[in-house]
Amino acid sequence: MEDGTSKALSYCTGTDADQARQWDVRADCDVRNILDRVADKWSLLVIALLDRQTMRFSELRRTVDGVSQRMLTVTLRNLERDGLVKRTVYPVVPPRVEYELTPLGISLHEVIKTLVIWTEDHQQEISDARSEFDQRELEAAVP
């Protein structure tokens, strides 16, 4: 281990007060790990679906197009571990399991809504930029 390097994963050296909120690109930084978790496509969809409602696993599975049972299980487990989703198991046969956002998850959903609104507002600009880029790439490929 290099001099001055902390063994603690959450310790990000080399930042002063002004840089503290900048992204640390090292793979072992907690902020990066949290962003990787909450910004993946399945987590975003699950958080959006659980907005102010409780859902059973089977409801989520039917609603989230393309997610496998295993991937949904892993996603929910990770969101629960991070304190964003609460899992409630009811002692009935067969067992009934429901998921809902925690207050922390609700606060994250507010941020996600802002991102979705931005995306919707700029969807046409992004589409135009993609078309222009693809056209330039096509023209560059032709001798």
Residue pairs with C-beta under 8 A, 6 or more apart in sequence:
1 7
4 13
5 13
6 13
9 28
9 29
9 30
9 33
10 29
10 30
12 24
12 26
12 29
12 30
12 31
15 22
15 24
23 31
23 32
23 35
24 31
24 32
25 32
26 32
34 82
37 43
37 78
37 79
37 82
38 44
38 47
38 79
38 82
38 84
38 108
40 75
42 64
42 67
42 71
42 72
42 75
43 75
43 78
43 79
44 112
45 64
45 67
46 60
46 64
46 72
46 75
46 76
46 79
46 85
46 99
47 79
47 84
47 85
47 101
47 105
47 108
47 109
47 112
48 109
48 112
48 116
49 55
49 60
49 63
49 64
50 85
50 99
50 100
50 101
50 105
50 109
51 101
51 106
51 109
52 101
52 106
53 100
54 88
54 98
54 99
54 100
55 63
55 98
55 99
55 100
56 96
56 97
56 98
56 99
57 72
57 73
57 76
57 97
57 99
60 72
60 76
60 99
61 67
61 69
61 72
64 72
67 75
76 85
76 87
76 99
79 85
79 105
80 86
80 87
80 99
83 102
83 104
83 105
84 101
84 102
84 104
84 105
84 108
85 99
85 100
85 101
85 102
85 105
86 99
86 100
86 101
86 102
87 97
87 98
87 99
88 97
88 98
88 99
88 100
89 95
89 96
89 97
90 96
90 97
90 98
101 109
119 126
